[in-house]
């Protein structure tokens, strides 16, 4: 996708998915609508109102997020009827997939229209597994489809790789402290303060970050998923991995990304589309890859996407100025650091999902917004985004500042 450019990317702060969370009083379409307003304010109203499409990733497409959330958002934002709306669900990589789809369409069409793409998830309104899919609860179907809750797959990864809880606590503490330091330095330029109906700011920073987090403090949180595994899911994993005698449950709730509310949007298109709108691009999408993996050991798909995109581009991890790696559960950054040996000063330098939270359908687009803002702050040029999700879906993207 060498002819597709990113003109801007913004995100909301991430609020706790609780009734009193910082964003919980909003509806998902209203949250995303404020990002559309922000993109219009930053790039001109015509750049947004004349967009060809709005593509949104969202995992829990029921309740407040039902009824085709991209279409509902378009109507709420007052975008013209000619702006096509598309809602997709590709689990936790949905937001990055949505951007890749919009970029691919722009590249193939060759037209001079920009495209809005990203994701939204408000887990205070639609909780994890809120869509109540049949295989979540039906043991027979789950076994036949090799379905395992993603937290248990994180424990499977830790078991297979020999990770201890101390390993998990170390990367979790690092994520919190890096995120806290980033906010203390003066905030993040890609984050849009979100306002209530009264015009007052509801939330202007990520709500789950805990400054001063230590591995010793995290050590007091006990592993959380042994009981769930004993209910039958351990048996599914052991059948898939007969070389194992047992699953070592090591992830505590603190080693999981907090459930939260959030949204992110990017404005993408061809060089001609930017010229027609009178704006300059911030970066070019050099490559984007979607990958799949084992649905039992599901958190490896992001690694597969990363390896594929490196092979296709001929790049090495050492070539990148910044890497935004989705901290889906603590086992994944431990594996990334140990097996791939990247320069960890370049990986999630301003913290990651373990600290700031994981609004599932939005997370991939959040990584993109963070990447653009981070490259601008550091003066870097080349960035890699790696995302992985449940049931073995993965996505990766290479962006280059222009």
TAURLIN-V760843 format. One record per residue. N is the residue number from 0. PHI is phi in radians with two decimals (NA if undefined). D_CENTER is the distance of its C-alpha to the mean C-alpha in whole Angstrom. Layout:
# TAURLIN-V760843
n:N phi:PHI d_center:D_CENTER
n:N phi:PHI d_center:D_CENTER
This chain:
# TAURLIN-V760843
n:0 phi:NA d_center:21
n:1 phi:-1.30 d_center:23
n:2 phi:-1.84 d_center:24
n:3 phi:-1.87 d_center:21
n:4 phi:-2.12 d_center:20
n:5 phi:-1.83 d_center:17
n:6 phi:-1.61 d_center:19
n:7 phi:-2.97 d_center:17
n:8 phi:-2.68 d_center:13
n:9 phi:-2.32 d_center:13
n:10 phi:-2.50 d_center:11
n:11 phi:-1.45 d_center:12
n:12 phi:-1.11 d_center:13
n:13 phi:-1.78 d_center:11
n:14 phi:-1.76 d_center:14
n:15 phi:-1.08 d_center:16
n:16 phi:-1.46 d_center:16
n:17 phi:-2.31 d_center:20
n:18 phi:-1.00 d_center:22
n:19 phi:-1.79 d_center:23
n:20 phi:-1.13 d_center:19
n:21 phi:-1.10 d_center:19
n:22 phi:-2.01 d_center:18
n:23 phi:-1.09 d_center:19
n:24 phi:-1.32 d_center:22
n:25 phi:-1.56 d_center:20
n:26 phi:-1.62 d_center:20
n:27 phi:-0.97 d_center:16
n:28 phi:-1.17 d_center:18
n:29 phi:-1.27 d_center:20
n:30 phi:-1.09 d_center:16
n:31 phi:-1.15 d_center:15
n:32 phi:-1.04 d_center:19
n:33 phi:-1.19 d_center:19
n:34 phi:-1.27 d_center:16
n:35 phi:-1.08 d_center:19
n:36 phi:-1.06 d_center:21
n:37 phi:-1.14 d_center:20
n:38 phi:-1.12 d_center:19
n:39 phi:-1.16 d_center:23
n:40 phi:-1.17 d_center:24
n:41 phi:-1.44 d_center:23
n:42 phi:-2.19 d_center:24
n:43 phi:1.77 d_center:27
n:44 phi:-1.07 d_center:27
n:45 phi:-1.14 d_center:28
n:46 phi:-1.04 d_center:25
n:47 phi:-1.60 d_center:23
n:48 phi:-1.15 d_center:26
n:49 phi:-1.71 d_center:27
n:50 phi:-1.10 d_center:23
n:51 phi:-1.31 d_center:24
n:52 phi:-2.78 d_center:21
n:53 phi:-2.24 d_center:18
n:54 phi:-2.02 d_center:15
n:55 phi:-2.17 d_center:12
n:56 phi:-1.49 d_center:10
n:57 phi:-2.78 d_center:11
n:58 phi:-1.53 d_center:11
n:59 phi:-1.55 d_center:14
n:60 phi:-1.58 d_center:17
n:61 phi:-2.43 d_center:20
n:62 phi:0.99 d_center:21
n:63 phi:-1.11 d_center:20
n:64 phi:-1.85 d_center:17
n:65 phi:-1.52 d_center:20
n:66 phi:1.21 d_center:22
n:67 phi:1.19 d_center:20
n:68 phi:-1.07 d_center:18
n:69 phi:-1.16 d_center:17
n:70 phi:-1.17 d_center:21
n:71 phi:-1.06 d_center:22
n:72 phi:-1.11 d_center:19
n:73 phi:-1.04 d_center:22
n:74 phi:-1.12 d_center:25
n:75 phi:-1.09 d_center:24
n:76 phi:-1.35 d_center:23
n:77 phi:1.28 d_center:26
n:78 phi:-1.22 d_center:25
n:79 phi:-1.03 d_center:28
n:80 phi:-1.09 d_center:29
n:81 phi:-1.32 d_center:28
n:82 phi:-1.34 d_center:25
n:83 phi:-1.20 d_center:23
n:84 phi:-2.08 d_center:20
n:85 phi:-2.47 d_center:18
n:86 phi:-1.92 d_center:16
n:87 phi:-2.22 d_center:14
n:88 phi:-2.27 d_center:13
n:89 phi:-2.18 d_center:11
n:90 phi:0.93 d_center:10
n:91 phi:-1.29 d_center:6
n:92 phi:-1.73 d_center:6
n:93 phi:-0.93 d_center:8
n:94 phi:-1.11 d_center:6
n:95 phi:-1.29 d_center:7
n:96 phi:-1.05 d_center:10
n:97 phi:-1.06 d_center:11
n:98 phi:-1.13 d_center:12
n:99 phi:-1.08 d_center:13
n:100 phi:-1.13 d_center:15
n:101 phi:-1.10 d_center:17
n:102 phi:-1.15 d_center:17
n:103 phi:-1.11 d_center:19
n:104 phi:-1.12 d_center:21
n:105 phi:-1.10 d_center:22
n:106 phi:-1.17 d_center:23
n:107 phi:-1.31 d_center:25
n:108 phi:-1.34 d_center:27
n:109 phi:1.21 d_center:28
n:110 phi:-1.46 d_center:28
n:111 phi:-1.83 d_center:28
n:112 phi:-2.19 d_center:26
n:113 phi:-1.36 d_center:22
n:114 phi:-2.39 d_center:19
n:115 phi:-1.70 d_center:17
n:116 phi:-2.70 d_center:13
n:117 phi:2.89 d_center:10
n:118 phi:-2.90 d_center:9
n:119 phi:-2.57 d_center:10
n:120 phi:-2.71 d_center:10
n:121 phi:-2.06 d_center:13
n:122 phi:-1.36 d_center:14
n:123 phi:-1.28 d_center:17
n:124 phi:-1.71 d_center:18
n:125 phi:-2.22 d_center:17
n:126 phi:-1.24 d_center:16
n:127 phi:-0.91 d_center:15
n:128 phi:1.11 d_center:17
n:129 phi:-1.18 d_center:18
n:130 phi:-1.40 d_center:19
n:131 phi:0.95 d_center:22
n:132 phi:-1.02 d_center:22
n:133 phi:-0.98 d_center:25
n:134 phi:-1.31 d_center:24
n:135 phi:-1.08 d_center:22
n:136 phi:-1.93 d_center:25
n:137 phi:-1.53 d_center:28
n:138 phi:-1.07 d_center:29
n:139 phi:-1.15 d_center:31
n:140 phi:-1.16 d_center:28
n:141 phi:-1.04 d_center:25
n:142 phi:-1.15 d_center:28
n:143 phi:-1.15 d_center:29
n:144 phi:-1.60 d_center:25
n:145 phi:1.01 d_center:24
n:146 phi:-1.46 d_center:22
n:147 phi:-2.39 d_center:20
n:148 phi:-0.95 d_center:18
n:149 phi:-1.10 d_center:15
n:150 phi:-1.10 d_center:16
n:151 phi:-1.26 d_center:20
n:152 phi:-1.14 d_center:18
n:153 phi:-1.11 d_center:17
n:154 phi:-1.16 d_center:21
n:155 phi:-1.09 d_center:22
n:156 phi:-1.04 d_center:20
n:157 phi:-1.06 d_center:22
n:158 phi:-1.15 d_center:25
n:159 phi:-1.15 d_center:25
n:160 phi:-1.61 d_center:24
n:161 phi:1.34 d_center:26
n:162 phi:-1.40 d_center:24
n:163 phi:-1.70 d_center:25
n:164 phi:-1.12 d_center:24
n:165 phi:-1.05 d_center:25
n:166 phi:-1.06 d_center:23
n:167 phi:-1.17 d_center:20
n:168 phi:-1.14 d_center:21
n:169 phi:-1.14 d_center:22
n:170 phi:-1.26 d_center:18
n:171 phi:-1.17 d_center:17
n:172 phi:-1.10 d_center:20
n:173 phi:-1.04 d_center:19
n:174 phi:-1.07 d_center:15
n:175 phi:-1.09 d_center:17
n:176 phi:-1.25 d_center:20
n:177 phi:-1.18 d_center:18
n:178 phi:-1.12 d_center:16
n:179 phi:-1.07 d_center:19
n:180 phi:-1.13 d_center:21
n:181 phi:-1.10 d_center:19
n:182 phi:-1.21 d_center:19
n:183 phi:-1.18 d_center:23
n:184 phi:-1.29 d_center:23
n:185 phi:2.21 d_center:23
n:186 phi:1.61 d_center:19
n:187 phi:-2.13 d_center:17
n:188 phi:-1.14 d_center:18
n:189 phi:-1.44 d_center:15
n:190 phi:-1.52 d_center:15
n:191 phi:-1.76 d_center:17
n:192 phi:-1.09 d_center:19
n:193 phi:-1.78 d_center:19
n:194 phi:-1.95 d_center:23
n:195 phi:-1.51 d_center:24
n:196 phi:-1.09 d_center:27
n:197 phi:-1.47 d_center:30
n:198 phi:1.48 d_center:28
n:199 phi:-1.50 d_center:27
n:200 phi:-1.15 d_center:24
n:201 phi:-1.51 d_center:22
n:202 phi:-2.73 d_center:19
n:203 phi:-2.26 d_center:19
n:204 phi:-2.67 d_center:17
n:205 phi:-1.10 d_center:14
n:206 phi:-1.55 d_center:16
n:207 phi:-1.68 d_center:16
n:208 phi:-1.20 d_center:16
n:209 phi:-2.09 d_center:20
n:210 phi:-1.15 d_center:22
n:211 phi:1.36 d_center:24
n:212 phi:-1.14 d_center:23
n:213 phi:-2.16 d_center:25
n:214 phi:-1.00 d_center:25
n:215 phi:-1.12 d_center:28
n:216 phi:-1.15 d_center:27
n:217 phi:-1.19 d_center:24
n:218 phi:-1.09 d_center:26
n:219 phi:-1.37 d_center:28
n:220 phi:-1.51 d_center:25
n:221 phi:-1.38 d_center:26
n:222 phi:-0.92 d_center:24
n:223 phi:-1.95 d_center:23
n:224 phi:-2.07 d_center:23
n:225 phi:-1.12 d_center:27
n:226 phi:-1.13 d_center:28
n:227 phi:-1.09 d_center:25
n:228 phi:-1.12 d_center:26
n:229 phi:-1.16 d_center:30
n:230 phi:-1.30 d_center:29
n:231 phi:2.39 d_center:29
n:232 phi:-1.30 d_center:26
n:233 phi:-1.03 d_center:27
n:234 phi:-1.12 d_center:30
n:235 phi:-1.10 d_center:27
n:236 phi:-1.21 d_center:26
n:237 phi:-1.20 d_center:29
n:238 phi:-1.15 d_center:30
n:239 phi:-1.31 d_center:28
n:240 phi:-2.24 d_center:28
n:241 phi:-1.13 d_center:32
n:242 phi:-1.26 d_center:33
n:243 phi:-1.63 d_center:31
n:244 phi:-1.59 d_center:33
n:245 phi:-2.84 d_center:31
n:246 phi:-1.67 d_center:27
n:247 phi:-1.59 d_center:27
n:248 phi:-1.43 d_center:25
n:249 phi:-2.14 d_center:23
n:250 phi:-1.28 d_center:20
n:251 phi:-1.61 d_center:21
n:252 phi:-1.08 d_center:19
n:253 phi:-1.26 d_center:18
n:254 phi:-1.62 d_center:17
n:255 phi:-1.92 d_center:14
n:256 phi:-1.14 d_center:11
n:257 phi:-1.06 d_center:12
n:258 phi:-1.21 d_center:12
n:259 phi:-2.78 d_center:12
n:260 phi:-1.86 d_center:12
n:261 phi:-3.14 d_center:10
n:262 phi:-2.66 d_center:10
n:263 phi:-2.65 d_center:9
n:264 phi:-2.44 d_center:12
n:265 phi:-2.14 d_center:13
n:266 phi:-1.97 d_center:17
n:267 phi:-2.19 d_center:18
n:268 phi:2.93 d_center:21
n:269 phi:-1.32 d_center:24
n:270 phi:-1.09 d_center:26
n:271 phi:-1.14 d_center:29
n:272 phi:-1.12 d_center:26
n:273 phi:-1.17 d_center:26
n:274 phi:-1.11 d_center:30
n:275 phi:-1.14 d_center:30
n:276 phi:-1.54 d_center:28
n:277 phi:1.34 d_center:30
n:278 phi:-2.26 d_center:27
n:279 phi:-1.85 d_center:26
n:280 phi:-1.28 d_center:22
n:281 phi:-1.67 d_center:20
n:282 phi:-2.75 d_center:19
n:283 phi:-2.00 d_center:20
n:284 phi:-1.47 d_center:17
n:285 phi:-1.39 d_center:19
n:286 phi:-2.88 d_center:18
n:287 phi:-2.52 d_center:15
n:288 phi:-2.38 d_center:15
n:289 phi:-1.94 d_center:14
n:290 phi:-2.47 d_center:15
n:291 phi:-2.22 d_center:16
n:292 phi:-2.70 d_center:18
n:293 phi:-1.00 d_center:20
n:294 phi:-1.19 d_center:19
n:295 phi:-1.47 d_center:21
n:296 phi:-1.57 d_center:19
n:297 phi:-1.38 d_center:16
n:298 phi:-1.45 d_center:14
n:299 phi:-1.63 d_center:15
n:300 phi:-1.15 d_center:14
n:301 phi:-1.11 d_center:12
n:302 phi:-1.12 d_center:15
n:303 phi:-1.10 d_center:17
n:304 phi:-1.11 d_center:15
n:305 phi:-1.09 d_center:15
n:306 phi:-1.10 d_center:19
n:307 phi:-1.17 d_center:19
n:308 phi:-1.23 d_center:18
n:309 phi:-1.15 d_center:20
n:310 phi:-1.15 d_center:23
n:311 phi:-1.18 d_center:23
n:312 phi:-1.62 d_center:23
n:313 phi:1.30 d_center:25
n:314 phi:-1.57 d_center:23
n:315 phi:-2.03 d_center:23
n:316 phi:-1.01 d_center:20
n:317 phi:-1.22 d_center:23
n:318 phi:-1.37 d_center:23
n:319 phi:-1.57 d_center:19
n:320 phi:-1.44 d_center:20
n:321 phi:-2.71 d_center:16
n:322 phi:-2.24 d_center:13
n:323 phi:-1.78 d_center:10
n:324 phi:-1.94 d_center:9
n:325 phi:-1.15 d_center:7
n:326 phi:-1.47 d_center:9
n:327 phi:-1.07 d_center:9
n:328 phi:-2.54 d_center:12
n:329 phi:-1.07 d_center:15
n:330 phi:-1.09 d_center:17
n:331 phi:-1.22 d_center:14
n:332 phi:-1.17 d_center:14
n:333 phi:-1.10 d_center:18
n:334 phi:-1.14 d_center:18
n:335 phi:-1.04 d_center:17
n:336 phi:-1.15 d_center:19
n:337 phi:-1.27 d_center:22
n:338 phi:-1.50 d_center:22
n:339 phi:-1.86 d_center:21
n:340 phi:0.87 d_center:22
n:341 phi:-1.30 d_center:20
n:342 phi:-1.26 d_center:21
n:343 phi:-1.23 d_center:19
n:344 phi:-1.21 d_center:20
n:345 phi:-1.72 d_center:18
n:346 phi:-1.72 d_center:15
n:347 phi:0.79 d_center:13
n:348 phi:-1.15 d_center:16
n:349 phi:-1.97 d_center:15
n:350 phi:1.55 d_center:13
n:351 phi:-2.50 d_center:10
n:352 phi:-1.10 d_center:8
n:353 phi:-1.05 d_center:12
n:354 phi:-1.68 d_center:13
n:355 phi:-1.62 d_center:11
n:356 phi:1.86 d_center:9
n:357 phi:-2.35 d_center:7
n:358 phi:-1.40 d_center:7
n:359 phi:-0.79 d_center:6
n:360 phi:-1.16 d_center:7
n:361 phi:-1.64 d_center:5
n:362 phi:-1.05 d_center:2
n:363 phi:-1.09 d_center:3
n:364 phi:-1.23 d_center:6
n:365 phi:-1.09 d_center:5
n:366 phi:-1.05 d_center:6
n:367 phi:-1.16 d_center:8
n:368 phi:-1.06 d_center:10
n:369 phi:-1.10 d_center:10
n:370 phi:-1.07 d_center:12
n:371 phi:-1.11 d_center:14
n:372 phi:-1.09 d_center:15
n:373 phi:-1.17 d_center:16
n:374 phi:-1.11 d_center:18
n:375 phi:-1.12 d_center:20
n:376 phi:-1.15 d_center:21
n:377 phi:-1.62 d_center:21
n:378 phi:1.37 d_center:23
n:379 phi:-1.29 d_center:21
n:380 phi:-2.04 d_center:21
n:381 phi:-2.00 d_center:19
n:382 phi:-2.31 d_center:15
n:383 phi:-2.13 d_center:13
n:384 phi:-2.01 d_center:10
n:385 phi:-2.25 d_center:9
n:386 phi:-2.36 d_center:7
n:387 phi:-2.44 d_center:8
n:388 phi:-2.50 d_center:9
n:389 phi:-1.12 d_center:12
n:390 phi:1.05 d_center:16
n:391 phi:1.43 d_center:15
n:392 phi:-2.04 d_center:12
n:393 phi:-2.52 d_center:11
n:394 phi:-2.64 d_center:10
n:395 phi:-2.56 d_center:11
n:396 phi:-2.57 d_center:12
n:397 phi:-1.93 d_center:15
n:398 phi:-2.15 d_center:16
n:399 phi:-2.35 d_center:19
n:400 phi:-1.11 d_center:21
n:401 phi:-2.16 d_center:24
